[in-house]
């Protein structure tokens, strides 16, 4: 059982099994239910029907191996889930070290409407963990995120690292719409939705927003092939981040081109720091990206990853964070 895809279910497998083994009655099981599928966060923003069904079925299996009395609430909850209509959407909730929660709505399918940007990927969680351990990189600075997707990484940074401004960006129209909704869902004041880069300029009063609402938050449409140095300069980004954007050799050229423009759209004294977290699924794709960087003179180094794990993702997968230099 365990965390798997959704930390809205807040119990680790090892804790759950140990708790049930030493339990003399059903009170411990009820406590587990109240911290997982009956948690107020899960009731308000439910995980997928399929995930809850598997979780409850495994919980029943574990419970039936103990001497504790059956718990009506457990079977009633499973009945309610089995009678629930499956949806194309679900919610995933992540508990931060501070105790605050980040909740995002996403698709249950990995690929939907021609994009993979409607789900949360492992490297995004990994980058969020790294940011939580390095808040000084983001505090009181202007952040631009490339390929924001569901917005999990940026929302976590906005919640904990106190940036001055955060510009979420993506290109797919449906992703931009879902991204904006997730930002609002987490209580942030969305100052501007620039769904056409260059058509609209965000003129927010960052100092006032920081005092009243937190960082100045913008959602911008950004096509890596079309964004010019002049348009990118308008973001005034001091830090640029991205996660899981190195997955297809066909987009490598576009990604490297946008990195080039970001590193040359300001004077040398104001170059942004750039960090990209990548899941190394295909070594050839990863090496091709590195060679393309070398061809255009962009240097990079791998920075140490997060020391503590707060979010659920596949720990056996190799994920790296690269810092880019001119």
VEXDREN-2710 file (C-alpha; in Angstrom, 1 decimal):
% VEXDREN-2710
k/r/px/py/pz
1/UNK/0.0/0.0/0.0
2/UNK/1.8/3.1/1.1
3/UNK/1.9/6.5/-0.6
4/UNK/2.1/5.6/-4.3
5/UNK/0.5/8.3/-6.4
6/UNK/-1.3/10.4/-3.9
7/UNK/-0.2/11.8/-0.5
8/UNK/-3.7/12.8/0.3
9/UNK/-3.6/9.3/1.9
10/UNK/-1.3/10.2/4.7
11/UNK/-0.1/6.9/6.1
12/UNK/3.1/5.1/5.2
13/UNK/2.7/1.3/4.6
14/UNK/5.2/0.4/7.3
15/UNK/3.3/2.5/9.9
16/UNK/0.0/1.1/8.8
17/UNK/1.0/-2.5/9.1
18/UNK/2.8/-2.1/12.4
19/UNK/-0.2/-0.2/13.8
20/UNK/-2.6/-2.9/12.8
21/UNK/-0.4/-5.7/14.2
22/UNK/-0.3/-4.2/17.7
23/UNK/-3.9/-3.1/17.6
24/UNK/-6.3/-4.7/20.1
25/UNK/-9.5/-3.2/18.8
26/UNK/-10.8/-1.2/15.9
27/UNK/-9.9/2.3/17.2
28/UNK/-6.5/2.3/15.5
29/UNK/-8.1/1.4/12.2
30/UNK/-10.6/4.2/12.6
31/UNK/-7.8/6.6/13.2
32/UNK/-6.1/5.4/10.0
33/UNK/-9.3/6.0/8.1
34/UNK/-9.7/9.5/9.5
35/UNK/-6.1/10.3/8.5
36/UNK/-6.6/9.0/4.9
37/UNK/-9.8/8.6/2.9
38/UNK/-11.9/10.2/5.6
39/UNK/-9.5/13.1/6.2
40/UNK/-11.3/16.4/5.5
41/UNK/-8.8/17.2/2.7
42/UNK/-9.6/14.0/0.9
43/UNK/-13.3/14.4/1.4
44/UNK/-13.2/17.9/0.0
45/UNK/-10.7/17.1/-2.8
46/UNK/-11.0/13.3/-3.4
47/UNK/-8.3/11.2/-5.0
48/UNK/-9.3/9.1/-7.9
49/UNK/-12.0/6.4/-7.4
50/UNK/-9.5/3.7/-8.5
51/UNK/-6.9/4.8/-6.0
52/UNK/-9.3/4.9/-3.1
53/UNK/-10.8/1.5/-4.0
54/UNK/-7.3/-0.1/-4.1
55/UNK/-6.3/1.6/-0.8
56/UNK/-9.5/0.5/1.1
57/UNK/-9.3/-3.1/-0.4
58/UNK/-5.7/-3.4/0.9
59/UNK/-6.7/-1.9/4.2
60/UNK/-9.4/-4.5/4.6
61/UNK/-7.0/-7.3/3.7
62/UNK/-4.5/-6.1/6.3
63/UNK/-7.3/-5.7/8.9
64/UNK/-8.7/-9.2/8.4
65/UNK/-5.3/-10.6/9.3
66/UNK/-5.6/-9.2/12.8
67/UNK/-7.8/-10.2/15.7
68/UNK/-9.5/-6.8/15.9
69/UNK/-13.3/-6.6/15.5
70/UNK/-14.6/-5.6/12.0
71/UNK/-15.1/-1.9/11.6
72/UNK/-18.4/-0.9/9.9
73/UNK/-17.0/2.5/8.8
74/UNK/-14.4/0.7/6.7
75/UNK/-16.8/-1.3/4.7
76/UNK/-19.3/1.5/4.4
77/UNK/-16.6/3.8/3.1
78/UNK/-15.6/1.1/0.5
79/UNK/-19.2/0.8/-0.5
80/UNK/-19.5/4.5/-1.0
81/UNK/-16.4/4.5/-3.2
82/UNK/-17.6/1.5/-5.2
83/UNK/-20.8/3.4/-5.9
84/UNK/-19.0/6.5/-6.9
85/UNK/-18.8/7.4/-10.6
86/UNK/-15.3/7.5/-12.0
87/UNK/-14.2/10.8/-13.4
88/UNK/-11.6/12.0/-15.8
89/UNK/-10.2/14.2/-13.1
90/UNK/-9.0/13.7/-9.5
91/UNK/-7.2/15.6/-6.8
92/UNK/-3.8/15.1/-5.3
93/UNK/-3.0/16.7/-2.0
94/UNK/0.6/17.0/-0.6
95/UNK/1.4/17.9/3.0
96/UNK/4.3/20.3/3.4
97/UNK/6.7/20.1/6.3
98/UNK/5.0/23.2/7.8
99/UNK/1.7/21.3/7.9
100/UNK/0.2/23.3/5.1
101/UNK/-1.3/21.4/2.1
102/UNK/-0.9/21.9/-1.6
103/UNK/-3.8/20.4/-3.6
104/UNK/-3.9/20.2/-7.4
105/UNK/-6.5/18.9/-9.8
106/UNK/-5.3/16.8/-12.6
107/UNK/-6.3/14.1/-15.1
108/UNK/-6.3/10.5/-14.3
109/UNK/-4.8/9.7/-17.7
110/UNK/-1.1/10.3/-18.2
111/UNK/-1.7/11.7/-21.7
112/UNK/-4.9/13.7/-22.2
113/UNK/-6.0/16.2/-24.9
114/UNK/-2.6/15.7/-26.6
115/UNK/-0.5/16.7/-23.7
116/UNK/1.3/15.2/-20.7
117/UNK/1.0/18.5/-18.8
118/UNK/-2.2/17.7/-17.0
119/UNK/-0.6/15.3/-14.4
120/UNK/2.1/15.8/-11.8
121/UNK/5.5/14.2/-12.5
122/UNK/8.2/12.9/-10.2
123/UNK/10.8/15.5/-11.1
124/UNK/8.3/18.3/-10.1
125/UNK/8.0/16.8/-6.6
126/UNK/11.8/16.3/-6.4
127/UNK/12.4/20.0/-7.4
128/UNK/9.8/21.1/-4.8
129/UNK/11.6/19.1/-2.1
130/UNK/14.9/20.8/-3.1
131/UNK/13.3/24.2/-3.0
132/UNK/12.0/23.6/0.5
133/UNK/15.6/22.9/1.6
134/UNK/16.9/25.9/-0.3
135/UNK/14.4/28.7/0.3
136/UNK/17.1/31.4/0.0
137/UNK/17.3/30.7/-3.7
138/UNK/13.7/32.0/-4.1
139/UNK/13.0/34.3/-1.2
140/UNK/12.1/37.9/-2.3
141/UNK/13.1/37.1/-5.9
142/UNK/11.2/37.0/-9.3
143/UNK/10.8/33.4/-10.4
144/UNK/9.9/32.1/-13.9
145/UNK/8.9/28.5/-14.3
146/UNK/9.0/26.8/-17.7
147/UNK/6.4/24.1/-18.4
148/UNK/4.5/24.5/-15.2
149/UNK/2.0/21.8/-15.9
150/UNK/-0.4/21.3/-12.9
151/UNK/1.5/23.9/-10.9
152/UNK/2.6/21.8/-8.0
153/UNK/6.2/22.9/-7.9
154/UNK/5.5/26.6/-8.2
155/UNK/2.6/26.5/-5.7
156/UNK/4.8/24.8/-3.1
157/UNK/7.5/27.4/-3.7
158/UNK/5.0/30.2/-3.4
159/UNK/3.7/28.7/-0.2
160/UNK/7.0/28.2/1.6
161/UNK/9.8/30.1/0.0
162/UNK/8.2/33.6/-0.1
163/UNK/9.3/34.8/-3.6
164/UNK/8.6/38.4/-4.7
165/UNK/6.9/37.2/-7.9
166/UNK/6.2/33.9/-9.6
167/UNK/5.5/33.5/-13.3
168/UNK/4.0/30.2/-14.2
169/UNK/4.2/29.4/-17.9
170/UNK/3.1/26.8/-20.3
171/UNK/1.9/26.6/-23.9
172/UNK/-1.0/24.2/-24.2
173/UNK/-4.3/26.1/-23.7
174/UNK/-6.0/23.4/-21.6
175/UNK/-2.9/23.2/-19.3
176/UNK/-3.0/27.0/-18.8
177/UNK/-6.6/26.8/-17.8
178/UNK/-6.1/24.0/-15.3
179/UNK/-3.0/25.7/-14.0
180/UNK/-4.9/28.9/-13.3
181/UNK/-7.6/27.0/-11.5
182/UNK/-5.0/25.1/-9.3
183/UNK/-3.4/28.4/-8.3
184/UNK/-6.8/29.8/-7.3
185/UNK/-7.6/26.5/-5.5
186/UNK/-4.6/27.0/-3.2
187/UNK/-5.7/30.5/-2.3
188/UNK/-3.3/32.6/-4.3
189/UNK/-4.4/35.9/-5.9
190/UNK/-3.8/35.5/-9.6
191/UNK/-2.8/38.9/-10.7
192/UNK/-2.6/38.3/-14.4
193/UNK/-3.3/35.6/-17.0
194/UNK/-1.2/36.6/-20.1
195/UNK/-2.4/33.9/-22.4
196/UNK/-0.5/35.5/-25.3
197/UNK/3.1/36.5/-24.5
198/UNK/3.7/40.1/-25.5
199/UNK/0.0/40.8/-25.9
200/UNK/-0.6/41.6/-22.2
201/UNK/1.9/43.0/-19.7
202/UNK/1.5/42.3/-16.0
203/UNK/1.9/45.6/-14.1
204/UNK/1.3/44.3/-10.5
205/UNK/2.4/46.2/-7.4
206/UNK/4.7/43.5/-6.0
207/UNK/5.4/45.1/-2.7
208/UNK/1.7/45.6/-1.9
209/UNK/0.8/42.0/-3.1
210/UNK/3.5/40.5/-1.0
211/UNK/2.0/42.2/2.1
212/UNK/-1.6/41.4/1.3
213/UNK/-1.7/38.3/-0.7
214/UNK/1.8/36.8/-0.9
215/UNK/3.8/36.8/-4.2
216/UNK/2.6/38.5/-7.4
217/UNK/1.4/35.5/-9.4
218/UNK/1.2/35.4/-13.2
219/UNK/0.2/32.8/-15.7
220/UNK/1.8/33.3/-19.1
221/UNK/1.6/31.5/-22.4
222/UNK/5.1/30.8/-23.5
223/UNK/6.0/29.1/-26.7
224/UNK/9.7/28.2/-26.6
225/UNK/10.0/28.7/-30.3
226/UNK/8.5/32.1/-30.4
227/UNK/9.5/33.9/-27.2
228/UNK/12.0/36.6/-28.1
229/UNK/14.7/38.0/-25.9
230/UNK/12.8/41.3/-25.6
231/UNK/9.6/39.5/-24.4
232/UNK/11.6/37.3/-22.0
233/UNK/13.3/40.4/-20.6
234/UNK/9.9/41.7/-19.6
235/UNK/9.6/38.9/-17.0
236/UNK/12.7/40.2/-15.3
237/UNK/13.3/36.7/-13.9
238/UNK/16.0/36.3/-11.3
239/UNK/15.5/32.6/-11.0
240/UNK/14.3/30.1/-13.7
241/UNK/13.1/26.6/-12.9
242/UNK/11.6/23.7/-14.8
243/UNK/10.9/20.0/-14.1
244/UNK/10.5/17.0/-16.4
245/UNK/11.0/19.0/-19.6
246/UNK/13.8/16.8/-20.9
247/UNK/11.9/13.9/-22.2
248/UNK/11.7/14.2/-26.0
249/UNK/14.6/14.8/-28.4
250/UNK/12.2/16.7/-30.6
251/UNK/11.8/19.5/-28.1
252/UNK/15.4/19.6/-27.0
253/UNK/16.4/22.2/-29.6
254/UNK/13.5/24.5/-28.5
255/UNK/14.4/24.1/-24.8
256/UNK/18.0/24.9/-25.4
257/UNK/17.1/27.9/-27.5
258/UNK/14.8/29.4/-24.8
259/UNK/17.6/28.8/-22.3
260/UNK/20.0/30.7/-24.6
261/UNK/17.7/33.7/-24.9
262/UNK/17.1/33.7/-21.1
263/UNK/20.8/33.8/-20.5
264/UNK/21.4/36.6/-23.0
265/UNK/18.3/38.8/-22.5
266/UNK/19.9/40.8/-19.7
267/UNK/23.3/42.1/-18.9
268/UNK/26.0/39.8/-17.4
269/UNK/25.5/41.2/-13.9
270/UNK/21.8/40.3/-13.8
271/UNK/21.8/36.8/-15.3
272/UNK/19.1/34.5/-13.9
273/UNK/20.0/31.4/-12.0
274/UNK/18.5/28.4/-13.9
275/UNK/17.6/25.0/-12.4
276/UNK/16.1/22.1/-14.2
277/UNK/15.1/18.8/-12.5
278/UNK/15.0/15.8/-14.9
279/UNK/13.9/12.2/-14.6
280/UNK/16.5/10.2/-16.5
281/UNK/14.2/7.8/-18.3
282/UNK/16.2/7.5/-21.5
283/UNK/20.0/8.0/-21.2
284/UNK/20.3/8.8/-24.9
285/UNK/17.8/11.7/-24.6
286/UNK/19.6/13.0/-21.6
287/UNK/23.0/12.9/-23.3
288/UNK/21.6/14.5/-26.4
289/UNK/20.4/17.4/-24.3
290/UNK/23.8/17.8/-22.7
291/UNK/25.5/17.7/-26.1
292/UNK/23.2/20.3/-27.4
293/UNK/24.0/22.6/-24.5
294/UNK/27.7/22.1/-25.2
295/UNK/27.2/23.0/-28.8
296/UNK/25.9/26.4/-28.0
297/UNK/28.3/27.1/-25.1
298/UNK/26.0/26.7/-22.1
299/UNK/27.8/25.2/-19.2
300/UNK/26.0/23.2/-16.4
301/UNK/26.7/21.4/-13.2
302/UNK/24.6/18.9/-11.2
303/UNK/23.7/20.2/-7.8
304/UNK/23.0/17.9/-4.8
305/UNK/19.5/16.7/-4.5
306/UNK/17.2/17.1/-1.5
307/UNK/18.3/15.4/1.7
308/UNK/14.8/14.7/3.0
309/UNK/11.8/13.2/1.3
310/UNK/8.5/14.9/1.8
311/UNK/6.5/13.8/-1.2
312/UNK/5.5/10.5/-2.8
313/UNK/7.4/9.5/-6.0
314/UNK/9.5/6.5/-7.2
315/UNK/12.7/6.7/-5.2
316/UNK/14.4/4.2/-7.4
317/UNK/14.2/6.5/-10.4
318/UNK/17.3/8.6/-11.1
319/UNK/16.4/12.3/-10.9
320/UNK/18.9/15.1/-11.2
321/UNK/18.9/18.9/-10.9
322/UNK/21.1/20.8/-13.3
323/UNK/22.2/24.4/-12.7
324/UNK/23.0/26.3/-15.9
325/UNK/25.8/28.8/-16.5
326/UNK/26.7/31.0/-19.5
END
